[in-house]
């Protein structure tokens, strides 16, 4: 069983982009360090804060 490093690198790049684009919005300010927010849903979005 091999670990796919390119996938990990892609996820890291996406997270870095999302943090740099929305890092100053009030919604992102209440996320503790070491966590990230996931929004799920189309009409009613539900937010989950997940530890990294």
mmCIF entry with sequence, helices, sheets and N, C-alpha, C, O atoms, coordinates in Angstrom:
data_MODEL
# 
_entry.id   MODEL 
# 
_entity.id                         1 
_entity.type                       polymer 
_entity.pdbx_number_of_molecules   1 
# 
_entity_poly.entity_id                      1 
_entity_poly.type                           'polypeptide(L)' 
_entity_poly.nstd_linkage                   no 
_entity_poly.nstd_monomer                   no 
_entity_poly.pdbx_seq_one_letter_code       
;(UNK)(UNK)(UNK)(UNK)(UNK)(UNK)(UNK)(UNK)(UNK)(UNK)(UNK)(UNK)(UNK)(UNK)(UNK)(UNK)
(UNK)(UNK)(UNK)(UNK)(UNK)(UNK)(UNK)(UNK)(UNK)(UNK)(UNK)(UNK)(UNK)(UNK)(UNK)(UNK)
(UNK)(UNK)(UNK)(UNK)(UNK)(UNK)(UNK)(UNK)(UNK)(UNK)(UNK)(UNK)(UNK)(UNK)(UNK)(UNK)
(UNK)(UNK)(UNK)(UNK)
;
_entity_poly.pdbx_seq_one_letter_code_can   XXXXXXXXXXXXXXXXXXXXXXXXXXXXXXXXXXXXXXXXXXXXXXXXXXXX 
_entity_poly.pdbx_strand_id                 A 
# 
loop_
_entity_poly_seq.entity_id 
_entity_poly_seq.num 
_entity_poly_seq.mon_id 
_entity_poly_seq.hetero 
1 1  UNK n 
1 2  UNK n 
1 3  UNK n 
1 4  UNK n 
1 5  UNK n 
1 6  UNK n 
1 7  UNK n 
1 8  UNK n 
1 9  UNK n 
1 10 UNK n 
1 11 UNK n 
1 12 UNK n 
1 13 UNK n 
1 14 UNK n 
1 15 UNK n 
1 16 UNK n 
1 17 UNK n 
1 18 UNK n 
1 19 UNK n 
1 20 UNK n 
1 21 UNK n 
1 22 UNK n 
1 23 UNK n 
1 24 UNK n 
1 25 UNK n 
1 26 UNK n 
1 27 UNK n 
1 28 UNK n 
1 29 UNK n 
1 30 UNK n 
1 31 UNK n 
1 32 UNK n 
1 33 UNK n 
1 34 UNK n 
1 35 UNK n 
1 36 UNK n 
1 37 UNK n 
1 38 UNK n 
1 39 UNK n 
1 40 UNK n 
1 41 UNK n 
1 42 UNK n 
1 43 UNK n 
1 44 UNK n 
1 45 UNK n 
1 46 UNK n 
1 47 UNK n 
1 48 UNK n 
1 49 UNK n 
1 50 UNK n 
1 51 UNK n 
1 52 UNK n 
# 
_struct_asym.id          A 
_struct_asym.entity_id   1 
# 
loop_
_struct_conf.conf_type_id 
_struct_conf.id 
_struct_conf.pdbx_PDB_helix_id 
_struct_conf.beg_label_comp_id 
_struct_conf.beg_label_asym_id 
_struct_conf.beg_label_seq_id 
_struct_conf.pdbx_beg_PDB_ins_code 
_struct_conf.end_label_comp_id 
_struct_conf.end_label_asym_id 
_struct_conf.end_label_seq_id 
_struct_conf.pdbx_end_PDB_ins_code 
_struct_conf.beg_auth_comp_id 
_struct_conf.beg_auth_asym_id 
_struct_conf.beg_auth_seq_id 
_struct_conf.end_auth_comp_id 
_struct_conf.end_auth_asym_id 
_struct_conf.end_auth_seq_id 
_struct_conf.pdbx_PDB_helix_class 
_struct_conf.details 
_struct_conf.pdbx_PDB_helix_length 
HELX_P HELX_P1 AA1 UNK A 5  ? UNK A 22 ? UNK A 5  UNK A 22 1 ? 18 
HELX_P HELX_P2 AA2 UNK A 26 ? UNK A 29 ? UNK A 26 UNK A 29 1 ? 4  
# 
_struct_conf_type.id          HELX_P 
_struct_conf_type.criteria    ? 
_struct_conf_type.reference   ? 
# 
_struct_sheet.id               AA1 
_struct_sheet.type             ? 
_struct_sheet.number_strands   2 
_struct_sheet.details          ? 
# 
_struct_sheet_order.sheet_id     AA1 
_struct_sheet_order.range_id_1   1 
_struct_sheet_order.range_id_2   2 
_struct_sheet_order.offset       ? 
_struct_sheet_order.sense        anti-parallel 
# 
loop_
_struct_sheet_range.sheet_id 
_struct_sheet_range.id 
_struct_sheet_range.beg_label_comp_id 
_struct_sheet_range.beg_label_asym_id 
_struct_sheet_range.beg_label_seq_id 
_struct_sheet_range.pdbx_beg_PDB_ins_code 
_struct_sheet_range.end_label_comp_id 
_struct_sheet_range.end_label_asym_id 
_struct_sheet_range.end_label_seq_id 
_struct_sheet_range.pdbx_end_PDB_ins_code 
_struct_sheet_range.beg_auth_comp_id 
_struct_sheet_range.beg_auth_asym_id 
_struct_sheet_range.beg_auth_seq_id 
_struct_sheet_range.end_auth_comp_id 
_struct_sheet_range.end_auth_asym_id 
_struct_sheet_range.end_auth_seq_id 
AA1 1 UNK A 35 ? UNK A 40 ? UNK A 35 UNK A 40 
AA1 2 UNK A 46 ? UNK A 51 ? UNK A 46 UNK A 51 
# 
loop_
_atom_site.group_PDB 
_atom_site.id 
_atom_site.type_symbol 
_atom_site.label_atom_id 
_atom_site.label_alt_id 
_atom_site.label_comp_id 
_atom_site.label_asym_id 
_atom_site.label_entity_id 
_atom_site.label_seq_id 
_atom_site.pdbx_PDB_ins_code 
_atom_site.Cartn_x 
_atom_site.Cartn_y 
_atom_site.Cartn_z 
_atom_site.occupancy 
_atom_site.B_iso_or_equiv 
_atom_site.pdbx_formal_charge 
_atom_site.auth_seq_id 
_atom_site.auth_comp_id 
_atom_site.auth_asym_id 
_atom_site.auth_atom_id 
_atom_site.pdbx_PDB_model_num 
ATOM 1   N N  . UNK A 1 1  ? 0.849   -1.173 0.000  1.00 0.00 ? 1  UNK A N  1 
ATOM 2   C CA . UNK A 1 1  ? 0.000   0.000  0.000  1.00 0.00 ? 1  UNK A CA 1 
ATOM 3   C C  . UNK A 1 1  ? 0.898   1.242  0.000  1.00 0.00 ? 1  UNK A C  1 
ATOM 4   O O  . UNK A 1 1  ? 1.690   1.438  0.922  1.00 0.00 ? 1  UNK A O  1 
ATOM 5   N N  . UNK A 1 2  ? 0.778   2.051  -1.002 1.00 0.00 ? 2  UNK A N  1 
ATOM 6   C CA . UNK A 1 2  ? 1.633   3.229  -1.146 1.00 0.00 ? 2  UNK A CA 1 
ATOM 7   C C  . UNK A 1 2  ? 0.872   4.492  -0.755 1.00 0.00 ? 2  UNK A C  1 
ATOM 8   O O  . UNK A 1 2  ? -0.350  4.567  -0.891 1.00 0.00 ? 2  UNK A O  1 
ATOM 9   N N  . UNK A 1 3  ? 1.609   5.469  -0.272 1.00 0.00 ? 3  UNK A N  1 
ATOM 10  C CA . UNK A 1 3  ? 1.028   6.774  0.066  1.00 0.00 ? 3  UNK A CA 1 
ATOM 11  C C  . UNK A 1 3  ? 1.162   7.658  -1.160 1.00 0.00 ? 3  UNK A C  1 
ATOM 12  O O  . UNK A 1 3  ? 2.236   7.758  -1.754 1.00 0.00 ? 3  UNK A O  1 
ATOM 13  N N  . UNK A 1 4  ? 0.084   8.288  -1.527 1.00 0.00 ? 4  UNK A N  1 
ATOM 14  C CA . UNK A 1 4  ? 0.096   9.160  -2.706 1.00 0.00 ? 4  UNK A CA 1 
ATOM 15  C C  . UNK A 1 4  ? 0.433   10.588 -2.285 1.00 0.00 ? 4  UNK A C  1 
ATOM 16  O O  . UNK A 1 4  ? -0.434  11.334 -1.832 1.00 0.00 ? 4  UNK A O  1 
ATOM 17  N N  . UNK A 1 5  ? 1.667   10.947 -2.436 1.00 0.00 ? 5  UNK A N  1 
ATOM 18  C CA . UNK A 1 5  ? 2.131   12.270 -2.034 1.00 0.00 ? 5  UNK A CA 1 
ATOM 19  C C  . UNK A 1 5  ? 1.558   13.389 -2.893 1.00 0.00 ? 5  UNK A C  1 
ATOM 20  O O  . UNK A 1 5  ? 1.268   14.458 -2.355 1.00 0.00 ? 5  UNK A O  1 
ATOM 21  N N  . UNK A 1 6  ? 1.377   13.201 -4.217 1.00 0.00 ? 6  UNK A N  1 
ATOM 22  C CA . UNK A 1 6  ? 0.817   14.302 -5.003 1.00 0.00 ? 6  UNK A CA 1 
ATOM 23  C C  . UNK A 1 6  ? -0.551  14.750 -4.491 1.00 0.00 ? 6  UNK A C  1 
ATOM 24  O O  . UNK A 1 6  ? -0.866  15.939 -4.536 1.00 0.00 ? 6  UNK A O  1 
ATOM 25  N N  . UNK A 1 7  ? -1.366  13.816 -4.006 1.00 0.00 ? 7  UNK A N  1 
ATOM 26  C CA . UNK A 1 7  ? -2.676  14.180 -3.457 1.00 0.00 ? 7  UNK A CA 1 
ATOM 27  C C  . UNK A 1 7  ? -2.523  15.058 -2.223 1.00 0.00 ? 7  UNK A C  1 
ATOM 28  O O  . UNK A 1 7  ? -3.244  16.042 -2.058 1.00 0.00 ? 7  UNK A O  1 
ATOM 29  N N  . UNK A 1 8  ? -1.586  14.698 -1.363 1.00 0.00 ? 8  UNK A N  1 
ATOM 30  C CA . UNK A 1 8  ? -1.363  15.478 -0.151 1.00 0.00 ? 8  UNK A CA 1 
ATOM 31  C C  . UNK A 1 8  ? -0.889  16.878 -0.510 1.00 0.00 ? 8  UNK A C  1 
ATOM 32  O O  . UNK A 1 8  ? -1.316  17.857 0.102  1.00 0.00 ? 8  UNK A O  1 
ATOM 33  N N  . UNK A 1 9  ? -0.022  16.976 -1.485 1.00 0.00 ? 9  UNK A N  1 
ATOM 34  C CA . UNK A 1 9  ? 0.483   18.277 -1.920 1.00 0.00 ? 9  UNK A CA 1 
ATOM 35  C C  . UNK A 1 9  ? -0.649  19.111 -2.515 1.00 0.00 ? 9  UNK A C  1 
ATOM 36  O O  . UNK A 1 9  ? -0.722  20.313 -2.260 1.00 0.00 ? 9  UNK A O  1 
ATOM 37  N N  . UNK A 1 10 ? -1.527  18.500 -3.298 1.00 0.00 ? 10 UNK A N  1 
ATOM 38  C CA . UNK A 1 10 ? -2.656  19.219 -3.883 1.00 0.00 ? 10 UNK A CA 1 
ATOM 39  C C  . UNK A 1 10 ? -3.577  19.752 -2.797 1.00 0.00 ? 10 UNK A C  1 
ATOM 40  O O  . UNK A 1 10 ? -4.010  20.902 -2.867 1.00 0.00 ? 10 UNK A O  1 
ATOM 41  N N  . UNK A 1 11 ? -3.881  18.941 -1.803 1.00 0.00 ? 11 UNK A N  1 
ATOM 42  C CA . UNK A 1 11 ? -4.751  19.372 -0.711 1.00 0.00 ? 11 UNK A CA 1 
ATOM 43  C C  . UNK A 1 11 ? -4.113  20.528 0.038  1.00 0.00 ? 11 UNK A C  1 
ATOM 44  O O  . UNK A 1 11 ? -4.788  21.497 0.385  1.00 0.00 ? 11 UNK A O  1 
ATOM 45  N N  . UNK A 1 12 ? -2.827  20.429 0.286  1.00 0.00 ? 12 UNK A N  1 
ATOM 46  C CA . UNK A 1 12 ? -2.126  21.503 0.987  1.00 0.00 ? 12 UNK A CA 1 
ATOM 47  C C  . UNK A 1 12 ? -2.182  22.806 0.194  1.00 0.00 ? 12 UNK A C  1 
ATOM 48  O O  . UNK A 1 12 ? -2.400  23.870 0.774  1.00 0.00 ? 12 UNK A O  1 
ATOM 49  N N  . UNK A 1 13 ? -1.989  22.736 -1.120 1.00 0.00 ? 13 UNK A N  1 
ATOM 50  C CA . UNK A 1 13 ? -2.044  23.932 -1.956 1.00 0.00 ? 13 UNK A CA 1 
ATOM 51  C C  . UNK A 1 13 ? -3.438  24.546 -1.949 1.00 0.00 ? 13 UNK A C  1 
ATOM 52  O O  . UNK A 1 13 ? -3.579  25.768 -1.901 1.00 0.00 ? 13 UNK A O  1 
ATOM 53  N N  . UNK A 1 14 ? -4.468  23.706 -1.997 1.00 0.00 ? 14 UNK A N  1 
ATOM 54  C CA . UNK A 1 14 ? -5.843  24.208 -1.964 1.00 0.00 ? 14 UNK A CA 1 
ATOM 55  C C  . UNK A 1 14 ? -6.120  24.902 -0.636 1.00 0.00 ? 14 UNK A C  1 
ATOM 56  O O  . UNK A 1 14 ? -6.723  25.975 -0.608 1.00 0.00 ? 14 UNK A O  1 
ATOM 57  N N  . UNK A 1 15 ? -5.682  24.295 0.461  1.00 0.00 ? 15 UNK A N  1 
ATOM 58  C CA . UNK A 1 15 ? -5.879  24.909 1.769  1.00 0.00 ? 15 UNK A CA 1 
ATOM 59  C C  . UNK A 1 15 ? -5.141  26.239 1.882  1.00 0.00 ? 15 UNK A C  1 
ATOM 60  O O  . UNK A 1 15 ? -5.680  27.206 2.421  1.00 0.00 ? 15 UNK A O  1 
ATOM 61  N N  . UNK A 1 16 ? -3.928  26.289 1.383  1.00 0.00 ? 16 UNK A N  1 
ATOM 62  C CA . UNK A 1 16 ? -3.167  27.538 1.445  1.00 0.00 ? 16 UNK A CA 1 
ATOM 63  C C  . UNK A 1 16 ? -3.846  28.631 0.633  1.00 0.00 ? 16 UNK A C  1 
ATOM 64  O O  . UNK A 1 16 ? -3.905  29.783 1.064  1.00 0.00 ? 16 UNK A O  1 
ATOM 65  N N  . UNK A 1 17 ? -4.360  28.274 -0.545 1.00 0.00 ? 17 UNK A N  1 
ATOM 66  C CA . UNK A 1 17 ? -5.070  29.251 -1.375 1.00 0.00 ? 17 UNK A CA 1 
ATOM 67  C C  . UNK A 1 17 ? -6.328  29.744 -0.689 1.00 0.00 ? 17 UNK A C  1 
ATOM 68  O O  . UNK A 1 17 ? -6.612  30.942 -0.692 1.00 0.00 ? 17 UNK A O  1 
ATOM 69  N N  . UNK A 1 18 ? -7.084  28.829 -0.099 1.00 0.00 ? 18 UNK A N  1 
ATOM 70  C CA . UNK A 1 18 ? -8.338  29.229 0.537  1.00 0.00 ? 18 UNK A CA 1 
ATOM 71  C C  . UNK A 1 18 ? -8.076  30.081 1.774  1.00 0.00 ? 18 UNK A C  1 
ATOM 72  O O  . UNK A 1 18 ? -8.830  31.013 2.053  1.00 0.00 ? 18 UNK A O  1 
ATOM 73  N N  . UNK A 1 19 ? -7.015  29.772 2.518  1.00 0.00 ? 19 UNK A N  1 
ATOM 74  C CA . UNK A 1 19 ? -6.689  30.565 3.692  1.00 0.00 ? 19 UNK A CA 1 
ATOM 75  C C  . UNK A 1 19 ? -6.191  31.951 3.305  1.00 0.00 ? 19 UNK A C  1 
ATOM 76  O O  . UNK A 1 19 ? -6.493  32.924 3.996  1.00 0.00 ? 19 UNK A O  1 
ATOM 77  N N  . UNK A 1 20 ? -5.438  32.061 2.220  1.00 0.00 ? 20 UNK A N  1 
ATOM 78  C CA . UNK A 1 20 ? -4.924  33.366 1.817  1.00 0.00 ? 20 UNK A CA 1 
ATOM 79  C C  . UNK A 1 20 ? -6.021  34.231 1.213  1.00 0.00 ? 20 UNK A C  1 
ATOM 80  O O  . UNK A 1 20 ? -5.957  35.455 1.323  1.00 0.00 ? 20 UNK A O  1 
ATOM 81  N N  . UNK A 1 21 ? -7.022  33.636 0.580  1.00 0.00 ? 21 UNK A N  1 
ATOM 82  C CA . UNK A 1 21 ? -8.104  34.409 -0.029 1.00 0.00 ? 21 UNK A CA 1 
ATOM 83  C C  . UNK A 1 21 ? -9.131  34.873 0.988  1.00 0.00 ? 21 UNK A C  1 
ATOM 84  O O  . UNK A 1 21 ? -9.612  36.003 0.895  1.00 0.00 ? 21 UNK A O  1 
ATOM 85  N N  . UNK A 1 22 ? -9.479  34.046 1.945  1.00 0.00 ? 22 UNK A N  1 
ATOM 86  C CA . UNK A 1 22 ? -10.547 34.390 2.871  1.00 0.00 ? 22 UNK A CA 1 
ATOM 87  C C  . UNK A 1 22 ? -10.097 34.533 4.299  1.00 0.00 ? 22 UNK A C  1 
ATOM 88  O O  . UNK A 1 22 ? -10.912 34.404 5.212  1.00 0.00 ? 22 UNK A O  1 
ATOM 89  N N  . UNK A 1 23 ? -8.843  34.792 4.521  1.00 0.00 ? 23 UNK A N  1 
ATOM 90  C CA . UNK A 1 23 ? -8.323  34.840 5.872  1.00 0.00 ? 23 UNK A CA 1 
ATOM 91  C C  . UNK A 1 23 ? -8.772  36.025 6.696  1.00 0.00 ? 23 UNK A C  1 
ATOM 92  O O  . UNK A 1 23 ? -8.632  36.003 7.919  1.00 0.00 ? 23 UNK A O  1 
ATOM 93  N N  . UNK A 1 24 ? -9.315  37.073 6.062  1.00 0.00 ? 24 UNK A N  1 
ATOM 94  C CA . UNK A 1 24 ? -9.675  38.262 6.821  1.00 0.00 ? 24 UNK A CA 1 
ATOM 95  C C  . UNK A 1 24 ? -11.173 38.414 7.022  1.00 0.00 ? 24 UNK A C  1 
ATOM 96  O O  . UNK A 1 24 ? -11.605 39.411 7.600  1.00 0.00 ? 24 UNK A O  1 
ATOM 97  N N  . UNK A 1 25 ? -11.974 37.471 6.572  1.00 0.00 ? 25 UNK A N  1 
ATOM 98  C CA . UNK A 1 25 ? -13.419 37.578 6.735  1.00 0.00 ? 25 UNK A CA 1 
ATOM 99  C C  . UNK A 1 25 ? -13.807 37.232 8.168  1.00 0.00 ? 25 UNK A C  1 
ATOM 100 O O  . UNK A 1 25 ? -13.135 36.419 8.803  1.00 0.00 ? 25 UNK A O  1 
ATOM 101 N N  . UNK A 1 26 ? -14.870 37.829 8.691  1.00 0.00 ? 26 UNK A N  1 
ATOM 102 C CA . UNK A 1 26 ? -15.289 37.549 10.065 1.00 0.00 ? 26 UNK A CA 1 
ATOM 103 C C  . UNK A 1 26 ? -15.619 36.081 10.320 1.00 0.00 ? 26 UNK A C  1 
ATOM 104 O O  . UNK A 1 26 ? -15.371 35.587 11.419 1.00 0.00 ? 26 UNK A O  1 
ATOM 105 N N  . UNK A 1 27 ? -16.172 35.371 9.335  1.00 0.00 ? 27 UNK A N  1 
ATOM 106 C CA . UNK A 1 27 ? -16.522 33.965 9.523  1.00 0.00 ? 27 UNK A CA 1 
ATOM 107 C C  . UNK A 1 27 ? -15.277 33.114 9.745  1.00 0.00 ? 27 UNK A C  1 
ATOM 108 O O  . UNK A 1 27 ? -15.320 32.128 10.480 1.00 0.00 ? 27 UNK A O  1 
ATOM 109 N N  . UNK A 1 28 ? -14.177 33.490 9.115  1.00 0.00 ? 28 UNK A N  1 
ATOM 110 C CA . UNK A 1 28 ? -12.955 32.695 9.272  1.00 0.00 ? 28 UNK A CA 1 
ATOM 111 C C  . UNK A 1 28 ? -12.199 33.050 10.545 1.00 0.00 ? 28 UNK A C  1 
ATOM 112 O O  . UNK A 1 28 ? -11.282 32.327 10.932 1.00 0.00 ? 28 UNK A O  1 
ATOM 113 N N  . UNK A 1 29 ? -12.555 34.126 11.192 1.00 0.00 ? 29 UNK A N  1 
ATOM 114 C CA . UNK A 1 29 ? -11.842 34.555 12.383 1.00 0.00 ? 29 UNK A CA 1 
ATOM 115 C C  . UNK A 1 29 ? -12.152 33.677 13.594 1.00 0.00 ? 29 UNK A C  1 
ATOM 116 O O  . UNK A 1 29 ? -11.350 33.618 14.526 1.00 0.00 ? 29 UNK A O  1 
ATOM 117 N N  . UNK A 1 30 ? -13.292 32.997 13.601 1.00 0.00 ? 30 UNK A N  1 
ATOM 118 C CA . UNK A 1 30 ? -13.654 32.187 14.763 1.00 0.00 ? 30 UNK A CA 1 
ATOM 119 C C  . UNK A 1 30 ? -13.237 30.730 14.627 1.00 0.00 ? 30 UNK A C  1 
ATOM 120 O O  . UNK A 1 30 ? -13.709 29.878 15.379 1.00 0.00 ? 30 UNK A O  1 
ATOM 121 N N  . UNK A 1 31 ? -12.366 30.441 13.681 1.00 0.00 ? 31 UNK A N  1 
ATOM 122 C CA . UNK A 1 31 ? -11.838 29.084 13.520 1.00 0.00 ? 31 UNK A CA 1 
ATOM 123 C C  . UNK A 1 31 ? -10.524 29.012 14.296 1.00 0.00 ? 31 UNK A C  1 
ATOM 124 O O  . UNK A 1 31 ? -9.598  29.769 14.006 1.00 0.00 ? 31 UNK A O  1 
ATOM 125 N N  . UNK A 1 32 ? -10.428 28.115 15.275 1.00 0.00 ? 32 UNK A N  1 
ATOM 126 C CA . UNK A 1 32 ? -9.183  28.010 16.048 1.00 0.00 ? 32 UNK A CA 1 
ATOM 127 C C  . UNK A 1 32 ? -8.014  27.544 15.190 1.00 0.00 ? 32 UNK A C  1 
ATOM 128 O O  . UNK A 1 32 ? -8.208  26.878 14.173 1.00 0.00 ? 32 UNK A O  1 
ATOM 129 N N  . UNK A 1 33 ? -6.830  27.887 15.592 1.00 0.00 ? 33 UNK A N  1 
ATOM 130 C CA . UNK A 1 33 ? -5.631  27.456 14.877 1.00 0.00 ? 33 UNK A CA 1 
ATOM 131 C C  . UNK A 1 33 ? -5.540  25.932 14.941 1.00 0.00 ? 33 UNK A C  1 
ATOM 132 O O  . UNK A 1 33 ? -5.763  25.333 15.993 1.00 0.00 ? 33 UNK A O  1 
ATOM 133 N N  . UNK A 1 34 ? -5.213  25.313 13.813 1.00 0.00 ? 34 UNK A N  1 
ATOM 134 C CA . UNK A 1 34 ? -5.130  23.862 13.749 1.00 0.00 ? 34 UNK A CA 1 
ATOM 135 C C  . UNK A 1 34 ? -6.428  23.219 13.286 1.00 0.00 ? 34 UNK A C  1 
ATOM 136 O O  . UNK A 1 34 ? -6.539  21.993 13.276 1.00 0.00 ? 34 UNK A O  1 
ATOM 137 N N  . UNK A 1 35 ? -7.412  24.029 12.901 1.00 0.00 ? 35 UNK A N  1 
ATOM 138 C CA . UNK A 1 35 ? -8.697  23.547 12.419 1.00 0.00 ? 35 UNK A CA 1 
ATOM 139 C C  . UNK A 1 35 ? -9.008  24.213 11.080 1.00 0.00 ? 35 UNK A C  1 
ATOM 140 O O  . UNK A 1 35 ? -8.395  25.217 10.717 1.00 0.00 ? 35 UNK A O  1 
ATOM 141 N N  . UNK A 1 36 ? -9.966  23.644 10.355 1.00 0.00 ? 36 UNK A N  1 
ATOM 142 C CA . UNK A 1 36 ? -10.463 24.321 9.162  1.00 0.00 ? 36 UNK A CA 1 
ATOM 143 C C  . UNK A 1 36 ? -11.958 24.068 9.046  1.00 0.00 ? 36 UNK A C  1 
ATOM 144 O O  . UNK A 1 36 ? -12.478 23.090 9.584  1.00 0.00 ? 36 UNK A O  1 
ATOM 145 N N  . UNK A 1 37 ? -12.640 24.952 8.342  1.00 0.00 ? 37 UNK A N  1 
ATOM 146 C CA . UNK A 1 37 ? -14.094 24.862 8.222  1.00 0.00 ? 37 UNK A CA 1 
ATOM 147 C C  . UNK A 1 37 ? -14.465 24.205 6.907  1.00 0.00 ? 37 UNK A C  1 
ATOM 148 O O  . UNK A 1 37 ? -13.848 24.452 5.871  1.00 0.00 ? 37 UNK A O  1 
ATOM 149 N N  . UNK A 1 38 ? -15.494 23.357 6.973  1.00 0.00 ? 38 UNK A N  1 
ATOM 150 C CA . UNK A 1 38 ? -16.048 22.716 5.783  1.00 0.00 ? 38 UNK A CA 1 
ATOM 151 C C  . UNK A 1 38 ? -17.512 23.100 5.717  1.00 0.00 ? 38 UNK A C  1 
ATOM 152 O O  . UNK A 1 38 ? -18.239 22.972 6.702  1.00 0.00 ? 38 UNK A O  1 
ATOM 153 N N  . UNK A 1 39 ? -17.944 23.570 4.560  1.00 0.00 ? 39 UNK A N  1 
ATOM 154 C CA . UNK A 1 39 ? -19.342 23.909 4.346  1.00 0.00 ? 39 UNK A CA 1 
ATOM 155 C C  . UNK A 1 39 ? -19.960 22.847 3.455  1.00 0.00 ? 39 UNK A C  1 
ATOM 156 O O  . UNK A 1 39 ? -19.428 22.535 2.389  1.00 0.00 ? 39 UNK A O  1 
ATOM 157 N N  . UNK A 1 40 ? -21.092 22.287 3.893  1.00 0.00 ? 40 UNK A N  1 
ATOM 158 C CA . UNK A 1 40 ? -21.752 21.208 3.172  1.00 0.00 ? 40 UNK A CA 1 
ATOM 159 C C  . UNK A 1 40 ? -23.185 21.623 2.882  1.00 0.00 ? 40 UNK A C  1 
ATOM 160 O O  . UNK A 1 40 ? -23.878 22.156 3.748  1.00 0.00 ? 40 UNK A O  1 
ATOM 161 N N  . UNK A 1 41 ? -23.623 21.371 1.645  1.00 0.00 ? 41 UNK A N  1 
ATOM 162 C CA . UNK A 1 41 ? -25.000 21.656 1.271  1.00 0.00 ? 41 UNK A CA 1 
ATOM 163 C C  . UNK A 1 41 ? -25.067 22.658 0.144  1.00 0.00 ? 41 UNK A C  1 
ATOM 164 O O  . UNK A 1 41 ? -24.108 23.384 -0.120 1.00 0.00 ? 41 UNK A O  1 
ATOM 165 N N  . UNK A 1 42 ? -26.210 22.690 -0.518 1.00 0.00 ? 42 UNK A N  1 
ATOM 166 C CA . UNK A 1 42 ? -26.396 23.641 -1.612 1.00 0.00 ? 42 UNK A CA 1 
ATOM 167 C C  . UNK A 1 42 ? -27.340 24.770 -1.198 1.00 0.00 ? 42 UNK A C  1 
ATOM 168 O O  . UNK A 1 42 ? -26.959 25.939 -1.251 1.00 0.00 ? 42 UNK A O  1 
ATOM 169 N N  . UNK A 1 43 ? -28.550 24.440 -0.792 1.00 0.00 ? 43 UNK A N  1 
ATOM 170 C CA . UNK A 1 43 ? -29.504 25.455 -0.362 1.00 0.00 ? 43 UNK A CA 1 
ATOM 171 C C  . UNK A 1 43 ? -29.199 25.914 1.069  1.00 0.00 ? 43 UNK A C  1 
ATOM 172 O O  . UNK A 1 43 ? -29.001 27.102 1.320  1.00 0.00 ? 43 UNK A O  1 
ATOM 173 N N  . UNK A 1 44 ? -29.166 24.969 1.986  1.00 0.00 ? 44 UNK A N  1 
ATOM 174 C CA . UNK A 1 44 ? -28.839 25.255 3.373  1.00 0.00 ? 44 UNK A CA 1 
ATOM 175 C C  . UNK A 1 44 ? -27.438 24.738 3.647  1.00 0.00 ? 44 UNK A C  1 
ATOM 176 O O  . UNK A 1 44 ? -27.219 23.530 3.727  1.00 0.00 ? 44 UNK A O  1 
ATOM 177 N N  . UNK A 1 45 ? -26.502 25.645 3.788  1.00 0.00 ? 45 UNK A N  1 
ATOM 178 C CA . UNK A 1 45 ? -25.128 25.228 4.050  1.00 0.00 ? 45 UNK A CA 1 
ATOM 179 C C  . UNK A 1 45 ? -24.937 24.987 5.535  1.00 0.00 ? 45 UNK A C  1 
ATOM 180 O O  . UNK A 1 45 ? -25.348 25.791 6.372  1.00 0.00 ? 45 UNK A O  1 
ATOM 181 N N  . UNK A 1 46 ? -24.313 23.875 5.841  1.00 0.00 ? 46 UNK A N  1 
ATOM 182 C CA . UNK A 1 46 ? -23.995 23.520 7.212  1.00 0.00 ? 46 UNK A CA 1 
ATOM 183 C C  . UNK A 1 46 ? -22.485 23.586 7.370  1.00 0.00 ? 46 UNK A C  1 
ATOM 184 O O  . UNK A 1 46 ? -21.745 23.125 6.500  1.00 0.00 ? 46 UNK A O  1 
ATOM 185 N N  . UNK A 1 47 ? -22.031 24.151 8.466  1.00 0.00 ? 47 UNK A N  1 
ATOM 186 C CA . UNK A 1 47 ? -20.602 24.353 8.664  1.00 0.00 ? 47 UNK A CA 1 
ATOM 187 C C  . UNK A 1 47 ? -20.070 23.390 9.721  1.00 0.00 ? 47 UNK A C  1 
ATOM 188 O O  . UNK A 1 47 ? -20.656 23.224 10.790 1.00 0.00 ? 47 UNK A O  1 
ATOM 189 N N  . UNK A 1 48 ? -18.936 22.759 9.390  1.00 0.00 ? 48 UNK A N  1 
ATOM 190 C CA . UNK A 1 48 ? -18.254 21.864 10.314 1.00 0.00 ? 48 UNK A CA 1 
ATOM 191 C C  . UNK A 1 48 ? -16.835 22.362 10.471 1.00 0.00 ? 48 UNK A C  1 
ATOM 192 O O  . UNK A 1 48 ? -16.176 22.680 9.480  1.00 0.00 ? 48 UNK A O  1 
ATOM 193 N N  . UNK A 1 49 ? -16.348 22.436 11.715 1.00 0.00 ? 49 UNK A N  1 
ATOM 194 C CA . UNK A 1 49 ? -14.970 22.817 11.988 1.00 0.00 ? 49 UNK A CA 1 
ATOM 195 C C  . UNK A 1 49 ? -14.233 21.526 12.357 1.00 0.00 ? 49 UNK A C  1 
ATOM 196 O O  . UNK A 1 49 ? -14.567 20.856 13.335 1.00 0.00 ? 49 UNK A O  1 
ATOM 197 N N  . UNK A 1 50 ? -13.213 21.195 11.541 1.00 0.00 ? 50 UNK A N  1 
ATOM 198 C CA . UNK A 1 50 ? -12.538 19.917 11.635 1.00 0.00 ? 50 UNK A CA 1 
ATOM 199 C C  . UNK A 1 50 ? -11.067 20.123 12.005 1.00 0.00 ? 50 UNK A C  1 
ATOM 200 O O  . UNK A 1 50 ? -10.413 21.001 11.444 1.00 0.00 ? 50 UNK A O  1 
ATOM 201 N N  . UNK A 1 51 ? -10.540 19.332 12.936 1.00 0.00 ? 51 UNK A N  1 
ATOM 202 C CA . UNK A 1 51 ? -9.112  19.462 13.259 1.00 0.00 ? 51 UNK A CA 1 
ATOM 203 C C  . UNK A 1 51 ? -8.241  18.934 12.123 1.00 0.00 ? 51 UNK A C  1 
ATOM 204 O O  . UNK A 1 51 ? -8.605  17.979 11.437 1.00 0.00 ? 51 UNK A O  1 
ATOM 205 N N  . UNK A 1 52 ? -7.110  19.557 11.941 1.00 0.00 ? 52 UNK A N  1 
ATOM 206 C CA . UNK A 1 52 ? -6.177  19.126 10.888 1.00 0.00 ? 52 UNK A CA 1 
ATOM 207 C C  . UNK A 1 52 ? -5.346  17.985 11.414 1.00 0.00 ? 52 UNK A C  1 
ATOM 208 O O  . UNK A 1 52 ? -4.491  17.462 10.698 1.00 0.00 ? 52 UNK A O  1 
# 
